[in-house]
Amino acid sequence: MIDWDSNQTRLALKEIESYTQMYGRGSRVVRLAYAYRRLRNYIYYGLQQRWAGVLRRPNLSQNQLNVLLHLRGGLGDCASHWVAVRALRKQLPQAIFYYFTDSPDAAKLFVQEDAQNKILPPGKIPYRAAYDVACELCISWKTVHVNPSRVEKLAPQFMPVLQTSLERQKSLNFFLQDNYLLDDALGRFLYHKKAKWLEAQRYLSGLDFDVCETGLLPDEVLRKDIAKYGLTSSYITVHSGINAAFNIGNKTPLKCWPIEKWEEFLTLFKQKFPHVQIVQIGGKNSPHFSKVDLCLVGKTALEDLPAILQNSRLHIDGESGLVQLTRWLDTKAVVLFANTAPSLFALSKNINLSADQCDHCMWLEGPSWHTDCLLGYSACANMQAHTPQQVLEAVSKEFA
């Protein structure tokens, strides 16, 4: 756990802020570029919200608190965000929660829609000022609007948490004033502190929750009828590590195990466990492995994936959204880490395989860190260090 009030932590945050401003001190062009971005964001998002207030003003309850949560990211992000969302829901049991997300189908795995929980349609960001509390969740937690008089009236017990949250956000305003740009810098700070990535959400939200929390999705999600897929009574699932939302062209993400190593591992696994069915899952952009018994790549509805994984004896993957989903399943995963850091993303319930051939370069150079090695290598040295024999040994222990 990070001591956010210690001199060391405060100085480390100031150091990051200093790095991003360093080249602007002697360059009017750089300073103007930063000023332009701030002005552009102010005008763009300001106009967007004004138009939303005219065209998309929602009809909300006057007798209950209305909370808007913008859950950024894909399946893995939703699975992680849900820890903080559950903590907020406990603080505000009578409130109506509205979820706006980049991945509404993923959110439906966690949000059981009813009178108090509603998933908003995708598209334009809703009119935030209509809600009593509106927050963005990514690496950070950012309160973008609050109506303190309504919170005081309808949920007075929440005011101390809210005030703490707003004070903490003010102290880290440098990161939050443009979290689309600076969330990566905050992520690198967490990495160097060897902290879980939910640590920033816990601190900035003022909520008290276990960043390593696990649990189970609702029964109606886990008991979906999956007989149509041809699964046997004993199977494992494998996934290339390529998240469905990746738009990478013909490049292979650095955090994915090479296909030839997958094929060798699958051959060795089948020789040792011939009666266990090997099932490949993943989105349409996943490569197809020739050594699997059943390929479901691009053939499964997202709503069926939790049930498929829940009934799997073991899931084998790179660090991916499906691995984060196992946080809310009984199923254990064997996870091959590469350029993403186990200290940030590893779940203690899983078997986390990590090599130290290189450092973890996630977030160092914008989106290109997914596919382009900063040191010029064609593949991630950490991922290349995982051998099929080592992975088989880790898997075999779970079948002993």
Secondary structure, 3 states (H helix, E strand, C coil): CCCCCCHHHHHHHHHHHHHHHHCCCCCHHHHHHHHHHHHHHHHHHHHHHHHHHHHCCCCCCCCCCEEEEEECCCHHHHHHHHHHHHHHHHHCCCCEEEEEECCHHHHCCCCCCECCEEECCCCCCCCHHHCCEEEEECCCEEEEEECHHHHHHHCHHHHHHHHHHHHHHHHCHHHHCCHHHHHHHHHHHHHHCCCCCHHHHHHHHCCCCCCCCCCCCCHHHHCCCCHHHCCCCCEEEECCCCCCCCCCCCCCCCCCCCHHHHHHHHHHHHHHCCCCEEEECCCCCCCCCCCCCEECCCCCCHHHHHHHHHCCCCEEEECCHHHHHHHHCCCCEEEECCCCCHHHHCCCCCEEECCCCCCCCCCCCHHHHHCCCCCCCCCCHHHHCCCHHHHHHHHHHCCC
